[in-house]
């Protein structure tokens, strides 16, 4: 078995790409063989660390690794055989990438791609085809542990595990971006265990932040006010406030992936918990996972051992094997 870190729907065909925890990239489809795989070692023998993020941008497939830097597959198409594709491998030793533990990509203006990693931010310039460094500070302290990024017009939102959430103004001079923090969202005076922010989910004027331990932070981006959504008042287990990922279904319900199971949060403020034991299979006890809504209205859950399709009261599980 291998862990699952990220899911991404292929924009060209009916495939869900699966970034595994140390076993490369898998593809799920309705073909005769529903799972096919390309191991990271098939792309390069230098790759072996877990995949943490992927991004299709300007025809290139970007893969971020927790420890192996970044791989950019050039001119990617659905027919590309990744084992023989032309690629560029960026690491901290041979490029301007600051850290090899990469967690997030986000398309930006002026032909750049934002890169979030353990030590902060970089960006890739399509004009120069190089990775650039970007000093990013708040009150004289470097901003680190970046796990998610979201650009909203001229602002960049950054989720940091340990340091909270930052809203930064993007400015341009001579084609180069600079960031100025205009708001720092932090809980409990900056206590590191209160500010473990893993992911961002934009929805109209609101930005939802997944916080491990404190629940969901709902930010009104118009005035930077926020409220907290917690679920332990009706569910007597604080693990339900360990939020790792957020999505939304076709009925307008928010889906919060928690340490206890899936919380379905309805538009009227009511919510319900789908416990792991309610399904026909047992999810692994490690809570880290992601949820993804496909075009058929199904909700996919991925955790460290399996991929599951949840719909109505049925759960279909698919184990990820090496063979």
C-alpha positions in Angstrom: 0.0 0.0 0.0 1.0 3.6 -0.4 -0.3 6.9 0.8 -2.4 9.4 -1.2 -1.6 13.1 -0.9 -3.4 15.0 -3.7 -6.0 14.4 -6.4 -6.4 16.3 -9.6 -8.9 15.9 -12.4 -7.4 15.7 -15.9 -8.7 18.7 -18.0 -8.7 16.7 -21.2 -10.1 13.3 -20.4 -11.9 11.3 -17.8 -8.9 10.6 -15.5 -8.2 11.4 -11.9 -4.5 11.8 -11.3 -3.3 10.6 -7.9 -0.2 11.9 -6.2 1.1 9.1 -3.9 3.2 9.2 -0.8 6.5 8.0 -2.2 5.2 5.8 -5.1 4.9 8.3 -7.9 1.8 9.3 -9.9 -1.2 7.0 -10.5 -4.1 7.5 -12.9 -7.7 6.4 -12.2 -10.1 6.0 -15.1 -12.9 3.7 -16.4 -10.6 1.9 -18.8 -10.1 -1.8 -18.7 -7.2 -1.3 -16.2 -8.6 1.3 -13.8 -5.2 2.0 -12.2 -2.0 2.6 -14.1 1.1 4.1 -12.6 4.3 5.9 -13.4 6.7 5.7 -10.6 8.8 8.7 -9.9 11.9 6.6 -10.4 10.7 5.9 -14.0 11.0 9.7 -14.6 14.4 9.9 -12.9 16.4 7.7 -10.6 16.9 10.8 -8.4 13.3 10.9 -7.4 11.9 8.9 -4.6 10.3 11.3 -2.1 6.5 11.7 -1.6 4.6 13.8 -4.2 2.8 16.7 -2.4 1.3 18.8 -5.2 0.7 18.9 -9.0 -0.3 21.6 -11.4 -1.1 21.8 -15.1 -0.1 25.2 -16.4 0.7 26.5 -19.9 0.9 22.9 -21.2 3.4 21.8 -18.6 2.8 19.3 -15.8 4.4 20.4 -12.5 5.1 17.9 -9.8 6.2 19.0 -6.3 8.0 16.6 -4.0 8.5 16.6 -0.3 12.3 16.5 -0.5 13.1 16.1 -4.2 12.3 19.6 -5.4 10.2 20.1 -8.5 9.8 18.2 -11.8 8.4 20.1 -14.8 7.1 17.8 -17.6 7.3 19.8 -20.8 4.5 19.9 -23.4 2.3 17.4 -21.4 -0.7 15.9 -23.2 -3.0 13.0 -22.2 -0.9 10.7 -24.4 2.4 11.7 -22.9 4.4 8.7 -21.6 6.0 10.2 -18.5 8.8 7.6 -18.6 10.1 9.1 -21.9 9.0 12.7 -21.5 11.3 15.6 -21.6 11.5 17.1 -18.2 13.4 19.6 -16.0 14.3 18.8 -12.4 14.7 21.8 -10.2 16.4 21.4 -6.8 17.8 23.8 -4.3 21.4 22.8 -5.3 21.0 23.5 -9.0 18.5 26.3 -9.2 17.2 29.3 -7.2 14.6 27.0 -5.4 15.1 27.7 -1.7 13.9 24.4 -0.4 13.2 20.9 -1.8 10.1 20.3 0.3 7.4 21.7 -2.1 3.8 21.8 -1.1 1.9 24.2 -3.4 1.6 25.7 -6.8 -0.6 28.6 -7.9 -0.8 30.4 -11.3 0.0 34.1 -11.1 -0.1 37.1 -13.3 2.6 38.1 -15.8 3.5 34.6 -16.7 4.6 33.3 -13.3 3.8 30.3 -11.2 3.9 30.7 -7.4 5.7 28.0 -5.5 5.1 27.3 -1.8 7.6 25.2 0.2 8.9 24.6 3.7 11.0 27.7 3.8 8.6 30.1 2.2 8.0 31.1 -1.5 9.6 31.1 -4.9 8.1 31.7 -8.3 8.8 30.4 -11.8 9.1 32.9 -14.6 7.9 31.6 -18.0 9.6 34.6 -19.6 13.1 33.7 -18.4 12.2 30.0 -17.8 13.9 30.1 -14.4 12.9 29.9 -10.7 13.3 33.2 -8.9 13.7 33.9 -5.2 11.2 36.1 -3.4 12.0 37.5 0.0 8.9 37.3 2.1 8.8 38.7 5.6 6.3 39.8 8.2 7.5 42.1 11.0 11.1 41.1 10.3 10.4 37.4 10.5 10.6 35.1 7.4 7.4 33.4 6.5 7.9 29.7 6.3 6.0 26.3 6.2 3.8 27.3 3.2 1.3 24.6 2.4 -1.2 26.4 0.2 -1.5 29.5 -1.9 -4.4 31.4 -3.5 -4.2 34.5 -5.7 -7.2 36.8 -5.5 -6.8 39.7 -7.9 -3.8 41.7 -6.6 -3.6 39.8 -3.3 -1.9 36.5 -2.5 -3.2 34.4 0.4 -0.8 32.1 2.0 -1.6 29.2 4.5 1.3 28.3 6.8 1.5 25.3 9.0 2.6 26.9 12.3 2.4 30.6 11.3 -1.3 31.0 10.3 -2.6 32.8 7.3 -1.2 35.8 5.5 -2.8 38.3 3.0 -0.2 40.0 0.9 -0.5 42.8 -1.6 1.2 42.0 -5.0 3.2 44.8 -6.6 5.2 44.8 -9.8 8.3 46.8 -10.7 10.3 46.1 -13.9 8.4 42.9 -14.3 9.3 41.5 -10.9 6.8 40.9 -8.1 7.1 42.0 -4.5 4.8 41.1 -1.6 3.7 43.2 1.3 1.8 41.7 4.1 -1.4 43.7 4.8 -3.0 41.2 7.2 -1.8 38.4 9.4 -4.5 36.0 10.7 -3.3 34.3 13.8 -5.0 32.5 16.7 -4.2 32.4 20.4 -1.4 34.9 20.2 0.6 32.9 17.7 0.7 29.6 19.6 2.1 27.2 17.0 -0.4 24.5 17.8 -3.3 26.8 17.1 -2.1 27.9 13.7 -1.6 24.7 11.8 -3.2 25.9 8.5 -3.1 23.2 5.8 -5.3 24.3 2.9 -7.4 27.1 1.5 -10.8 26.9 -0.2 -12.1 30.1 -2.0 -15.8 30.4 -2.5 -17.0 33.8 -3.8 -16.1 36.5 -1.3 -15.2 34.0 1.4 -12.0 32.1 1.9 -12.2 28.9 4.1 -9.0 27.8 5.9 -8.5 24.3 7.1 -6.9 24.4 10.6 -5.7 21.3 12.4 -7.1 21.7 16.0 -9.2 24.8 15.7 -11.7 23.9 13.0 -12.4 26.1 10.0 -11.6 29.8 9.7 -14.1 31.6 7.4 -12.6 34.8 6.2 -14.7 37.5 4.5 -12.2 38.8 2.0 -14.1 42.1 1.6 -13.2 43.4 5.0 -10.9 40.7 6.4 -13.3 39.8 9.2 -13.5 36.1 10.1 -15.4 33.6 12.2 -14.6 30.1 13.3 -16.5 27.0 12.6 -16.1 24.2 15.3 -17.9 21.0 15.5 -17.1 19.6 19.0 -20.2 21.2 20.7 -22.4 18.5 19.2 -19.7 15.9 18.4 -17.9 15.0 21.7 -14.5 14.5 20.1 -12.0 17.3 19.6 -10.5 15.4 16.7 -13.4 16.6 14.6 -11.8 20.0 14.7 -8.6 18.7 13.0 -9.4 20.0 9.5 -7.1 19.0 6.6 -9.1 19.7 3.4 -12.2 21.4 2.2 -14.5 21.0 -0.8 -18.1 21.6 -1.8 -20.8 19.4 -3.3 -23.4 20.2 -6.0 -26.0 20.9 -3.3 -24.0 23.7 -1.7 -22.9 21.6 1.2 -19.3 22.1 2.4 -17.2 19.0 2.9 -14.7 19.2 5.7 -12.1 16.4 5.9 -11.4 16.0 9.6 -9.5 13.7 11.8 -12.7 11.9 12.8 -14.3 11.5 9.4 -16.2 13.7 6.9 -18.3 16.6 8.2 -21.0 17.7 5.8 -21.9 21.3 6.6 -25.3 22.4 5.2 -26.2 25.9 4.0 -28.6 26.4 7.0 -25.7 25.8 9.4 -26.7 22.3 10.3 -24.0 19.6 10.0 -23.5 15.9 10.2 -20.5 13.6 10.6 -19.8 10.6 8.5 -17.7 8.3 10.7 -15.2 5.9 9.1 -17.0 3.0 10.7 -20.2 3.8 8.9 -18.7 2.6 5.7 -18.2 -1.0 4.5 -14.5 -0.6 4.9 -12.1 0.9 7.5 -10.2 4.0 6.7 -6.7 4.1 8.1 -6.5 5.8 11.4 -4.1 8.5 10.1 -6.5 11.4 9.5 -4.6 13.1 6.6 -6.6 12.9 3.4 -8.2 14.9 0.6 -11.7 15.1 -0.9 -12.5 15.8 -4.5 -15.8 16.3 -6.4 -15.8 14.9 -9.9 -18.1 15.8 -12.8 -20.5 13.0 -12.0 -21.3 14.5 -8.6 -19.4 11.8 -6.7 -17.2 12.6 -3.7 -13.8 11.0 -3.7 -11.8 10.5 -0.5 -8.1 9.7 -0.4 -6.2 8.8 2.7 -2.8 7.2 3.3 -3.9 3.7 2.1 -6.9 4.0 -0.2 -9.1 5.9 -2.6 -12.8 5.8 -2.1 -15.9 7.0 -4.0 -18.7 8.0 -1.7 -22.2 8.6 -3.0 -25.6 8.3 -1.3 -25.1 5.6 1.4 -22.6 3.6 -0.5 -18.9 3.6 -0.4 -16.6 2.0 -3.0 -13.1 1.5 -2.0 -10.0 1.0 -4.1 -6.7 0.0 -2.5 -3.5 1.2 -4.0 -1.1 -1.6 -4.6 2.4 -1.7 -6.1 1.5 -4.4 -8.7 
